[in-house]
Amino acid sequence: MKFIETQVIALANQKGGCGKTTTAISLAAAFAHEGYSVTLIDNDPQCNATDSFGIDRDQLIRDGRFSVADAYMTKRPARDIELDFGDRFNGLLKVIPGNRGINTIERRLESQMQTALANGEHSDLEGDDMKSEHRKRLALSIDSIRGARDIILIDTPPELGFLMTTALIAADWYIIPVFPSGFDLRGLEALLRNVQKVQERYNPELYLLGVLLGNSDARAKLDSDIRNLLIKDFGKGVFETPIARSVRHREATVNGLTIFEHADQQQAATQFLALAREVLRRLTAAENIRTNHAKLKEANRGQR
């Protein structure tokens, strides 16, 4: 462990096509490149993160392997679901594979709850508690690998529903990937309202780690203007490292490879390595602040 505690990061934006999955995959590979142990959780029904590593989901089913759906439906701990890649990524990167059926999980859990209520097993008030427990199942699954990984990344779907909410409940941090578009900026307000509700009801220790501008063209005035708007709203929360648009990411995905395996000396890889190092600096600084704060509280208690 390179951190005192495992750092759980959700990639969050309800808009599709903003680079969440590319960021999740590339950051996971970059952290492993830097010697950090990392697990990537594919919590998106599209399963693009799983596919991008060259994982055959149909073969997993035939082999009786678990997926992220089992964290919700059977409360399976993440340590039982993780897939490793042997010597690939120096053994530092693991994946909890996605499942296309997870977009039905909320309805399936609701159906189970309604059956229990109809059978008289629980009261209506207990139904509220059951809904709350359903939203915490991903977090409880992840608890089984806290302390065993440096970083856990959660890729999320492009919507503000059950799956996004459960990821935010499970996370310590969230990163907002955005593309230079007015549509992306307008969608941030809804995301931030949802984050606030999660903080108020479930996870007061959830914090913004940063806003990432992707698909960027340094020569385009619009891209520069949007970056300035983000800095106006989020200040130093905007990552210094933007990610330029690149066909290399699409090529890597087609071949079931990460950008570091496909084009490790090119800009697409070097930018994500720089971003990973910036993320690591922020995490280290935050951990140091928390550690010093805890020591100060302990010292003050000793003086009473």
C-alpha positions, 0 to 999 in steps of 0.5 A, spaced: 500 500 500 502 506 497 497 510 501 495 509 508 487 508 506 485 505 499 482 511 495 476 510 491 474 514 485 468 515 481 468 517 474 461 521 474 457 525 469 450 523 466 452 525 459 454 520 455 460 521 450 464 525 455 470 520 456 468 517 462 470 510 460 477 512 456 479 516 463 477 510 467 481 505 463 487 510 462 488 512 469 487 505 471 493 503 467 497 509 468 497 508 476 499 501 475 505 503 470 507 508 476 507 502 481 500 503 484 495 497 485 488 498 482 482 495 481 477 498 476 469 497 477 465 497 470 459 499 473 456 501 466 451 497 463 454 498 456 460 494 459 465 498 455 471 498 460 470 490 460 471 490 453 476 495 452 481 490 456 479 484 451 475 480 456 470 476 453 464 477 457 461 471 454 466 466 456 466 469 463 459 467 464 460 460 461 466 459 466 461 461 472 465 467 474 462 473 477 460 480 475 459 487 478 451 484 478 453 479 483 455 485 488 448 488 488 444 481 487 447 476 492 452 481 496 458 478 493 464 481 496 469 485 490 475 480 492 471 474 489 469 478 483 476 481 481 479 478 475 487 479 474 491 479 468 497 475 470 503 478 469 500 484 464 500 490 468 505 487 472 500 484 476 497 491 479 491 492 475 484 488 476 478 489 473 471 487 476 467 486 470 461 489 467 454 486 466 449 488 461 443 486 465 445 491 471 440 496 468 435 492 471 438 491 478 434 496 481 427 494 478 429 487 480 431 489 487 424 493 488 421 487 486 424 483 491 422 488 496 415 488 494 414 481 495 417 481 502 412 487 504 406 483 500 408 477 504 408 481 511 415 479 512 416 487 513 413 493 514 412 499 510 417 503 514 422 497 513 421 498 506 425 505 506 431 501 510 431 496 504 431 501 499 437 504 502 441 498 503 440 496 496 444 503 494 449 501 499 451 494 496 456 496 492 460 500 497 459 494 502 462 489 496 468 494 495 469 494 503 472 487 502 478 490 498 479 496 502 486 496 505 488 491 499 488 496 493 491 503 493 486 506 488 479 503 486 476 506 480 469 506 478 466 507 471 459 509 471 453 510 466 451 516 463 445 517 467 443 520 474 439 513 476 441 508 481 447 505 478 451 512 478 448 514 485 451 507 488 457 509 485 457 516 489 455 512 495 461 508 495 466 513 493 471 517 497 472 522 491 469 523 484 472 526 477 468 529 472 470 528 465 467 533 460 468 535 453 468 542 450 461 543 449 456 547 451 451 541 452 456 538 457 457 544 461 449 545 462 449 538 465 454 539 470 448 543 474 444 536 475 450 532 477 452 537 482 445 537 485 445 529 485 452 529 488 449 534 494 444 529 495 448 523 496 453 527 501 447 529 505 443 522 505 449 517 505 456 520 504 458 526 507 466 524 506 465 524 498 469 530 495 470 533 488 477 530 486 477 534 479 474 536 473 478 533 467 477 537 460 478 531 454 477 531 447 481 538 447 484 542 441 489 547 444 488 551 438 481 552 438 478 558 441 472 555 444 476 549 447 480 555 451 473 559 452 470 553 455 476 551 460 476 558 462 469 557 464 470 551 468 476 555 472 471 560 473 466 555 476 471 550 479 478 554 480 484 549 482 479 544 481 480 543 474 486 539 472 492 542 469 492 536 464 487 536 459 486 530 454 487 532 447 483 528 442 486 522 439 485 516 434 489 512 438 484 511 444 479 508 439 485 503 436 487 501 443 480 499 444 479 495 438 485 491 440 483 490 447 489 494 449 490 500 454 493 506 451 500 504 454 500 498 451 498 500 444 502 507 443 506 508 450 510 514 447 505 518 444 501 524 446 495 520 448 499 516 453 504 521 455 498 526 457 494 520 461 501 519 465 501 526 467 494 526 469 495 520 473 501 523 476 497 530 478 491 525 481 496 522 485 499 528 488 492 531 490 491 524 493 497 524 497 496 532 499 489 530 501 491 524 505 497 528 509 492 533 511 487 528 514 493 525 517 495 531 520 488 533 522 487 526 526 494 527 529 492 534 532 485 532 534 489 526 538 494 531 541 488 535 543 484 530 547 491 528 550 491 535 553 484 535 556 
